[in-house]
């Protein structure tokens, strides 16, 4: 069920999306950080700060999709590295503590360019896999490490197989592989298309990997824009190519329908669709998607064009004007 709809644009970013337990954990942590300042380590000696995090990661059980969503969001908060180390110190055999550490370090490495202790991170992943054999998260983390290392396909394939064996349609594992096979990293356009085709017919409708095709299309569009020159001036034509237009049309027909997208990051995928529709100069058609999004704004992909909240608010108003005027632009 989508959040309550309203016409006002989102007023804040919502990394938790519609996950109320995760949102409560983030609010709890934010309040304690504001009260404790730089004394997080002392405040968390007995788990006062990490308890809501521990519970948020434990409660989904084997709902790997929900767990992965929570793990990614929690590991991206600035305090995650400190809290993870304190948690590990208190309980060094807890796989979730190790995974929070791993994903926090990976997030920092990608977001800031900070050096990653690859050997140590891989060791933590292997240890987490031993402690929690059914969990795909350690293998997804290994895929992320291998991307940073530009590891050869012969090394990546077994890790990819282990992740899929535990969660066939793991969203984050597929996203990691999509980046890995892209021409920006270790693959090519042809390899990317081959990867997408490998599961296009078998993936469940509305499931965790539903948005991969549109994600890849946006990546291609952004590469042309970033390259500059004459191709960038005509980059908007990308969205009127038959294959790309069909991709958008299919998403527009189904994604905003209540109950169609069933995975934990469904609202993130709707943000992607709204962004693509605005890039494709289809603002009136984007309005139902903005209605489905309601107040839930995500950083990506809006951050590609500047401050994400300002961007989504601007495009929300543009879509509303187009809807009101009954125009397509």
KAHUNOR-V852473 format. One record per residue. N is the residue number from 1. PHI is phi in radians with two decimals (* if undefined). NEAR is the number of other ideal C-beta (glycine too) atoms within 10 Angstrom. Layout:
[[N,PHI,NEAR] [N,PHI,NEAR]]
This chain:
[[1,*,6] [2,-1.36,18] [3,-1.07,14] [4,-1.01,7] [5,-1.46,12] [6,-2.73,10] [7,-1.55,12] [8,-1.20,11] [9,-1.24,20] [10,-0.99,21] [11,-1.87,10] [12,-2.76,8] [13,-1.43,15] [14,-2.22,23] [15,-1.07,19] [16,-1.27,22] [17,1.04,23] [18,-1.81,17] [19,-1.53,21] [20,-1.16,9] [21,-1.15,15] [22,-1.13,24] [23,-1.07,16] [24,-1.12,14] [25,-1.09,24] [26,-1.18,20] [27,-1.14,12] [28,-1.01,16] [29,-1.16,20] [30,-1.05,12] [31,-1.14,10] [32,-1.20,16] [33,-1.12,18] [34,-1.08,8] [35,-1.40,9] [36,-1.64,16] [37,1.12,8] [38,-1.56,8] [39,-1.71,10] [40,-1.10,16] [41,-1.06,14] [42,-1.17,10] [43,-1.14,16] [44,-1.77,22] [45,-0.93,11] [46,-1.88,10] [47,1.47,15] [48,-1.05,13] [49,-1.54,22] [50,-1.51,24] [51,-0.98,14] [52,-1.09,20] [53,-1.20,28] [54,-1.01,17] [55,-1.17,12] [56,-1.13,25] [57,-1.46,23] [58,-1.46,12] [59,-1.09,13] [60,-1.19,19] [61,1.04,8] [62,-1.66,10] [63,-1.40,13] [64,-1.08,26] [65,-1.10,20] [66,-1.17,20] [67,-1.06,23] [68,-1.14,26] [69,-1.00,25] [70,-1.15,24] [71,-1.10,26] [72,-1.16,20] [73,-1.18,23] [74,-1.16,28] [75,-1.28,23] [76,-1.58,16] [77,-1.29,18] [78,-1.02,10] [79,-1.45,20] [80,-0.98,21] [81,-1.04,16] [82,-1.16,15] [83,-1.14,26] [84,-1.13,25] [85,-1.15,16] [86,-1.14,22] [87,-1.13,23] [88,-1.11,17] [89,-1.10,12] [90,-1.36,14] [91,-2.56,15] [92,-1.34,11] [93,-1.85,10] [94,-1.59,18] [95,-1.10,20] [96,-1.13,26] [97,-1.10,26] [98,-1.13,28] [99,-1.19,28] [100,-1.07,26] [101,-1.09,23] [102,-1.05,28] [103,-1.22,26] [104,-1.13,23] [105,-1.16,24] [106,-1.14,22] [107,-1.10,19] [108,-1.10,18] [109,-1.08,18] [110,-1.36,13] [111,-1.36,9] [112,-2.03,8] [113,1.38,8] [114,-1.13,10] [115,-1.15,9] [116,-1.94,18] [117,-1.30,11] [118,-1.06,14] [119,-1.07,9] [120,-1.16,12] [121,-1.16,21] [122,-1.06,18] [123,-1.09,13] [124,-1.14,23] [125,-1.06,25] [126,-1.10,14] [127,-1.16,16] [128,-1.10,25] [129,-1.13,22] [130,-1.21,12] [131,-1.31,17] [132,-2.34,17] [133,-0.98,10] [134,-1.32,10] [135,-1.34,21] [136,-1.34,24] [137,-0.99,29] [138,-1.04,26] [139,-1.32,26] [140,-1.14,32] [141,-1.09,30] [142,-1.08,27] [143,-1.03,25] [144,-1.12,26] [145,-1.06,22] [146,-1.14,22] [147,-1.08,18] [148,-1.11,14] [149,-1.44,14] [150,0.96,10] [151,-1.16,16] [152,-1.20,10] [153,-1.05,13] [154,-1.14,7] [155,-1.50,12] [156,-1.32,21] [157,-0.99,10] [158,-1.10,11] [159,-1.21,23] [160,-1.02,21] [161,-1.12,10] [162,-1.14,17] [163,-1.10,25] [164,-1.16,17] [165,-1.11,11] [166,-1.65,20] [167,-2.67,23] [168,-0.95,18] [169,-2.03,18] [170,-1.07,23] [171,-1.08,25] [172,-1.20,24] [173,-1.07,29] [174,-1.17,25] [175,-1.13,20] [176,-1.08,24] [177,-1.20,25] [178,-1.05,20] [179,-1.18,19] [180,-1.07,23] [181,-1.50,23] [182,-1.31,19] [183,-1.16,14] [184,-1.29,12] [185,-2.07,13] [186,-1.97,18] [187,-2.23,18] [188,-2.78,12] [189,-1.06,13] [190,-1.13,10] [191,-1.19,15] [192,-1.10,21] [193,-1.11,14] [194,-1.10,12] [195,-1.11,19] [196,-1.12,19] [197,-1.17,10] [198,-1.13,11] [199,-2.29,14] [200,-0.99,12] [201,-1.51,6] [202,-1.73,8] [203,-1.16,18] [204,-1.17,12] [205,-1.09,9] [206,1.32,16] [207,-1.49,16] [208,-1.06,28] [209,-1.77,21] [210,-0.99,25] [211,-1.57,26] [212,-1.10,20] [213,-1.09,20] [214,-1.21,20] [215,-1.06,20] [216,-1.12,20] [217,-1.08,19] [218,-1.12,21] [219,-1.04,16] [220,-1.11,15] [221,-1.07,20] [222,-1.17,15] [223,-1.10,16] [224,-1.15,17] [225,-1.07,16] [226,-1.17,11] [227,-1.16,11] [228,1.30,10] [229,1.29,7] [230,-1.05,8] [231,-1.00,13] [232,-1.14,13] [233,-1.17,11] [234,-1.95,9] [235,-1.08,19] [236,-1.07,14] [237,-1.19,12] [238,-0.91,19] [239,-1.40,19] [240,-1.79,11] [241,-1.12,11] [242,-0.91,7] [243,-1.17,8] [244,-1.26,20] [245,-1.10,14] [246,-1.14,10] [247,-1.09,17] [248,-1.16,20] [249,-1.05,12] [250,-1.12,13] [251,-1.14,22] [252,-1.10,17] [253,-1.24,10] [254,-2.02,13] [255,-0.99,22] [256,-1.25,21] [257,-1.17,12] [258,-0.97,8] [259,1.57,9] [260,-1.33,14] [261,-1.41,26] [262,-1.97,13] [263,-1.62,21] [264,-1.11,25] [265,-1.73,26] [266,-1.00,23] [267,-1.20,24] [268,-1.18,22] [269,-1.17,23] [270,-1.18,26] [271,-1.07,27] [272,-1.04,22] [273,-1.11,22] [274,-1.06,29] [275,-1.08,24] [276,-1.09,25] [277,-1.07,24] [278,-1.24,24] [279,-1.14,22] [280,-1.49,18] [281,0.91,14] [282,-2.21,20] [283,-1.15,24] [284,-1.12,19] [285,-1.24,18] [286,-1.33,28] [287,-1.03,22] [288,-1.02,19] [289,-1.26,22] [290,-1.09,28] [291,-1.09,18] [292,-1.18,23] [293,-1.17,27] [294,0.99,20] [295,-1.65,16] [296,-1.62,22] [297,-1.79,24] [298,-1.95,24] [299,-1.19,18] [300,-1.66,13] [301,-1.69,21] [302,-1.03,25] [303,-1.14,14] [304,-1.10,16] [305,-2.00,16] [306,2.35,10] [307,-1.05,12] [308,-1.08,20] [309,-1.18,17] [310,-1.11,12] [311,-1.15,19] [312,-1.20,27] [313,-1.15,17] [314,-1.10,16] [315,-1.26,21] [316,-1.05,22] [317,-1.12,15] [318,-1.11,17] [319,-1.16,24] [320,-1.13,19] [321,-1.08,14] [322,-1.11,20] [323,-1.13,18] [324,-1.12,10] [325,-1.43,11] [326,1.24,7] [327,-1.87,10] [328,-1.71,10] [329,-2.34,10]]
